Amino acid sequence: MEIAPGIHRIKCRFGAKRMVYVHLLIGDGAALLVDTGCAHNPTQEILPYMQRIGFDPARLTYIVISHSDSDHQGGNAPMKMAAPQALILCHDLDRPWIEDTEALIRGRYSQFEADHAIGYGETGKQGIRESCLSSPVDVTLTGGERFRLSDGWSVEAIHTPGHTWGHLAIYDPRSRTLISGEATMWNAILDEAWQPAMPPTYCYVDTYLATQDRLLAMEIDQLASAHWPVQQGPAVAEFLYESRNFCLLVETKLVELAVRRGSFTLGDAVATLGPTLGYWPTETNQDFSYGMAGNLDRLTQRGLLVKTHNQDGLVEWRLP
């Protein structure tokens, strides 16, 4: 559907009930696609949508990848094949994982294996490989770059770190629409029925909170994100405040856990607190590792918790 003049929102399905929204911006002089979904989504949804609205992929100028994640970059190679003239762009900090699926698996999806014994296993990693067909990046961004799509219409790349270091959003000042990807994550990631699919996977808490504050200070009338309904008017600020407050709530619960248990591992925290903080399926609870690890790092840096190792060699936390 067209959610603002020239801005199209395309629903892309993956997994049993999951979806990701990609966004197509069409101007008189240039066109920009934000994200490519998973490997099958260009053929399954993106290109058919372009055909339905009479848009020739040969007109696509830019493919901006909001961040390094398989459901946002997985369709890069198929999309580049369909639109070879289009330039693939991303933030410089996320480039290594966006260009290389194996680097993405090692750096993002395997990061909790050694210290926390939490991971997706070989079957899960093979699934990521099949869903993520990466492609070389043509140009990297740092935030602040403007894309002129028509005379009198330009949009801006906004650096919105927190979920990843190099997360980007695209802001349209004409309609005051922010295509936010996963810059702000509410209190759960939702499925296609708008039910909780998994915990919010913010990672770097200080930068994530700073991003919420930055977005709250912007003039945003419409928030078009990757896994949530479009928010408009006062609902935009409500969504941002909930994202911020939920992250801080998790931090409070982790300190309370240390008071009750004395010491705990990341796995303990996920298993104990995850079911009390949301209603996502039990099998996705381990994805809380991303957010909780970020909270625990922040609590450790502030001296509110101490990080040690238990007898099994796993990292654990306790009160000072």
Helices and strands as residue ranges (DSSP letters): E 2-4, E 7-14, E 18-26, E 31-34, H 41-41, I 42-46, H 47-52, G 57-59, E 62-64, H 70-73, H 76-82, E 87-91, G 92-94, H 95-99, H 101-104, I 105-109, H 113-116, H 121-131, E 139-141, E 146-150, E 153-159, E 168-172, E 177-181, E 189-190, E 196-198, H 205-217, E 222-225, E 231-232, H 234-261, E 263-265, H 266-277, G 282-287, H 288-301, E 306-309, E 315-318
